[in-house]
Amino acid sequence: MQSTLSKARITALGTYVPERVLTNFDLEKMVDTNDEWIFSRTGIRERRIAGPEEFTTDLCVAAVENLIKRYGKPIQDVDLVLVATTTSDYAFPSTASQIQARLGLENAGALDLNATCAGFVYGLHMANGLITSGLHKKILVIGAETLSKVTDYSDRATCILFGDGAGAVLVEYDEENPSFLSSYMTSKGEGGVHLYRTGLSKQMNKQELQNPGFMVQNGREVYKWAVTTVPLGMKRLMENSDFTLEEVDWFVPHSANLRMIESICEKSGFPLEKTLWSLEHFGNTSSATIPLALEKGLREGKLKSGDKVMLYGFGGGLVQAGLLMNWTLAG
Ligand code: COA
């Protein structure tokens, strides 16, 4: 995808995380682990956990309400709601349909998409395509998860990683000042066995599924795949654009594990100082990590309108998705 083709711009951002904080010290009381191990292996100190009656739709609505406040005008002209999530309140109806109803978006279509931790980037890519093609004018893209509800809190190798959160952006038609510069995405379905949540099928690659309803992970394999695949993908993303990595102001990878981000930066030659992540206080919130990191960048006065930003999602599937963008929002 080349820059001249895009006619879509990000015009607003909103985020939300639940109130309850689960620290590494809290986890010490739940499984055989300790703060030092978790922080040194992952960079995570704490994560947010949704209440027993708080679900992904609730997080999405709160994030969109935050977005509306900052946008400063109603969003009744939104014509599509796209929600990237793996933890929809129900198998169906979709989270997007629930949000459409709760926010009274009477002119909007609604659908959920599942690309795990790359979901927010895939959502932006689809919104850009649908707006640029002229099919839609204003799309709400949301990445949101309540992973705590599908986390096995007796599995110390996974429960230390995940948390809950939501981020929403508005993507609108704008021919003059588009946000989207280039994209690159791939899937390696054979690797699905390394990170999955049980569904209707009883087998994964001929192996019996474990832990019904919960996430199952081979952390080592996911780690190896990410730190070898993402640097190559970043290279391809830049080749698809008119820019070089040196011209990128901020890299916003999926916040899974700080050691992974450091390795990706080292292998790609991208400076860690120009990288934004949200994992220290929120853990891995899957499709919400990237908007939460963008929020942090804005709040800390790092991310500025006009910056070149490289978003890069990767995760279960296995899938990866990168977008090079012209950042168009002020803090
Ligand atoms: N506390 C203390 N010890 C732990 C532990 C914990 N929370 N979790 C695992 N261990 C132990 C293991 O039991 C193992 O012990 P052993 O050597 O006696 O068998 C040892 O630590 C090493 O385990 P290993 O799984 O090899 O650790 P690791 O260095 O690979 O770190 C992860 C584990 C999960 C932190 C790491 O693999 C990871 O982050 N992978 C990527 C996962 C991910 O990002 N998933 C989402 C992608 S979107």
Boltz pocket constraint, residues with backbone or C-beta under 6 A from the ligand:
constraints:
  - pocket:
      binder: B
      contacts: [[A, 32], [A, 33], [A, 34], [A, 37], [A, 38], [A, 41], [A, 42], [A, 117], [A, 156], [A, 157], [A, 158], [A, 160], [A, 161], [A, 195], [A, 217], [A, 218], [A, 219], [A, 220], [A, 222], [A, 223], [A, 256], [A, 257], [A, 284], [A, 314], [A, 315], [A, 316]]
      max_distance: 6.0
